Amino acid sequence: MTNQKKHEADYIDLRAMLKEFRKNWYLFAFFLIGALGIAYVFNKFAPPAYKATASLMISSPENSRSTGRSEYIEGLEFKAPDKELENEIMILKSMPMVKGVVKSLALNVNYYSKADYLPYRFTGFKSIGKYFLREMYKSSPYEVVIDHAHPQPVGVNFNIAIINQNEFYLKINEKDVLIYDYQNDIMLNNEDDHKNILVSGKFNFGQEINGDDYSFKIFLSSNYNDVYKDIDLYFSFNSIYGLAKLYKGLLDIYPANEKATIVNISFEAKNKVKAIDFLNGLTSAYLQKDLTKKNFLAQSTIEYIDQQILKISDSLSSSEQKLQSFKRRNQVMDIDAKTAGVAQQLRELEAQRNEIRQKLSFYKQLFKHFEDNKDSSKLLAPSTMGVNDPILNSMIQQLAALNTEKNTMIDRNLQKSSRFRTVSLQIRDLKSSISQNIEFFISTTSTSLGEVNTLISRYSYEESKLPQTNQQLLEITRKFNLNDEIYTFLLKKRAEAQIAKASNLPDSEVVEPAQLVGQTSPRKKRNYLLALFVGLFFPIVIIQLKKSLNNTITERREIEKITQLPIVGKVSHNQNIAPVVLATDPSSPISDAYRSLRTNLEFYLKGKDKAIILVTSTMGNDGKSFTSLNLASSFAFNEKKTILLGFDLRKPSELFKEFAIDNNPGISSYLIGKVKLDDIIIKTPVNNMDLIPAGPIPPNSLELISGLKTGELISSLKKDYDYIIIDTSPVGILPDAFAMMKYSDINLMV
């Protein structure tokens, strides 16, 4: 094949393709009408879905917006681990976070009203018979309060009809119902464990409605009016986990851009208000979680100090009563200067001893905590108890931060990650270092306590030399002052902790609150465009597939692409029963085609008066015998003496039987010398056309054709006939045609 032919073979004929499409226009019409019809029905009846978006800025603790901190508050501040944006996105989209929002908004109870038949859109998840349910989010005239300690049926519809402001009618009759435990968030049965729910009767609003598998109360809401009387209303319960899983799939969180720490949050729902409420609830829950982390140490400190205040308040009240009683009984208003000096020294030493004891008690409590507990999340900041060692404070804060990170990874089920193992090792090493530091502080603090006790003993001895009344008054006054100082100290620390807690703000903030973007489904234009694409795509695929599976030659250009041989004629499929169409239907298109073929052959013969034309094909049943017969009759009708030779010795043509000619004897009989030439030439009903049949099928047809007798036969016939038409075997299967081509002037491939 030449380069030109290769180029033509690779060339896509758009004109021919369009012609093929036009011929199969009905396919395009069918698919286009069907696809556009489906799109129209979907756009009209599909439940609409709406999209809401919000933006949240996630900041690091270094950018904290807490204000008014003192040195004490800075020491009390909880230092969180550096936030990674991707981690925070995972936390925002985590199941615990989504489940918390579902619970806070009470989304596990769905309210519906019965919608009309198909011509109206519906926004519910269920249907009853031929009716659809329209969701009534925040517009229901009643409210269902679930007893979460009791199992409840999920996924079934309770039918309620309001009679008046006091009574309603409730009905349900469902089989194979799933029962859900809200407290443990698990299903109590499966589809094989059948549960039937049957309720039917009149109830009062506020009355408890309970059974083995349900328990709830129904109250009228502020949305109620007389319009809802005797209208079929419905409600259903959903599992918290199933609903959270569904909402999590509808939630999309992604960074606003690569450099910013702002994330965009989008959520799709079938109800506009619900979409906005869910996003606002999610951002609020995240900010509260962040604030709770920051306030953890301050809250723990407040709780610890409150316990100490309760203990010391009783002692303070008792010592105050004793002091007042002693003064009234002994009529003593004050003590002298000497006694006051001793008392001052003892008071200062006892205050110092008390402070040391507080520190020692705190150290021992920390040490015991590390010895007895694995959890280090409930530690107090050392600075809250007057322990201002920067190393210990830093280590405690670092331990709390690592422990918070560890708990977050546990919540996200990341215990197998390398970071989790690293954090666990860091916590273990840090706890060991803290324990060693605490042991050292216990030792040094105990030594300091011993020294203070020695000084107290010395001044106590001096006190013993004072008069009895002064001694008693001094002791009672000292106890009162000591308790009062401790109480004042604790109140001060508690106030500082409350200030620290109140001054904290979340690191993150809402940039844009939830707002409705618009309807996301059904998208009418997109659906119509998709239908248009489908309506055009499938017919093209079918046409091309049909064309690729077709193993026949249907167009002239298909032959021109694979061969350089000239095409001398084109004959359409024969619809006529008679084999000689020029005799039975001379004005038909197929007759004209054979006349055109005869004219073209005469052109290629360049004016020869006599010629031998060989007709073959690639495979059987291609129409070579039909072409041979009608080509011969065409020459005969043109007053050319013509003879048709049936040289397909292996499979003689059945068409020749149309002339009531016996196939025996024939060419094979002549080639083996059994008969003479005149014995096998048969006159046909067509003027100027004779026929020699193939004869009996020989066992060695190729040897007979290649023999000398074939040449003698052709030479003899050339003397008496103008045109000799040779019908041979298919050249794509047998070599017989090649043996005959040496005698022919023109070889025709059908």
URNOR-V270923 format. One record per pair of residues at least 12 apart in sequence whose C-alpha atoms are under 6 Angstrom apart, sorted by the first residue. I is the first residue (numbers start at 1). J is the second residue. If there is no record, write none. Layout:
I/J
I/J
This chain:
9/561
27/539
28/539
31/535
32/535
35/531
35/535
36/531
39/527
39/528
43/522
43/524
45/121
47/121
47/122
47/123
48/521
48/522
49/269
49/270
49/519
49/520
49/521
50/268
50/269
50/270
50/272
50/518
50/519
50/520
51/267
51/268
51/517
51/518
52/266
52/267
52/275
52/276
52/515
52/516
52/517
53/265
53/266
53/514
53/515
54/264
54/265
54/512
54/513
54/514
55/263
55/264
55/511
55/512
56/262
56/263
56/509
56/510
56/511
57/261
57/262
57/508
57/509
58/261
58/508
59/507
59/508
61/507
64/507
66/503
66/504
66/505
67/503
73/500
78/294
80/401
81/401
98/244
99/244
101/281
101/282
108/237
108/238
109/236
109/237
110/235
110/236
111/135
111/136
111/234
111/235
112/133
112/134
112/135
112/136
112/233
112/234
112/235
113/133
113/134
113/233
113/234
114/133
115/132
115/133
115/134
117/131
122/134
123/135
123/270
141/221
141/223
141/224
142/219
142/220
142/221
143/218
143/219
144/217
144/218
145/216
145/217
146/216
147/215
147/216
148/182
151/180
151/181
151/213
151/214
152/179
152/180
152/213
152/214
153/178
153/179
154/178
154/237
154/238
156/236
157/234
157/235
157/236
158/172
158/234
158/235
159/171
159/233
159/234
160/233
160/234
161/230
161/231
161/232
162/229
162/230
163/229
166/204
166/205
167/203
167/204
167/205
168/202
168/203
169/201
169/202
170/200
170/201
171/199
171/200
172/198
172/199
173/197
173/198
174/196
174/197
175/196
176/194
176/195
176/196
177/195
205/218
205/219
206/218
206/219
250/267
250/268
251/266
251/267
252/265
252/266
253/265
276/514
279/514
280/514
287/506
290/506
291/506
295/501
298/497
298/501
302/494
316/483
319/480
320/480
323/476
363/438
377/400
568/600
569/597
571/593
580/630
610/722
610/723
611/723
612/723
612/724
612/744
612/745
613/725
613/744
613/745
613/746
613/747
614/725
614/726
614/744
614/747
614/748
615/726
615/727
615/748
616/728
616/730
616/749
617/730
617/731
617/749
617/750
618/730
618/731
618/732
619/730
619/732
624/750
636/688
636/689
641/688
641/721
641/722
642/689
642/721
642/722
642/723
642/724
643/689
643/690
643/691
643/724
644/691
644/725
645/692
645/726
645/727
646/693
646/694
646/727
647/694
647/727
647/728
648/728
648/729
649/694
649/697
650/697
652/694
663/693
663/695
664/695
665/695
666/680
666/693
666/694
666/695
667/694
667/695
668/695
671/709
680/692
702/736
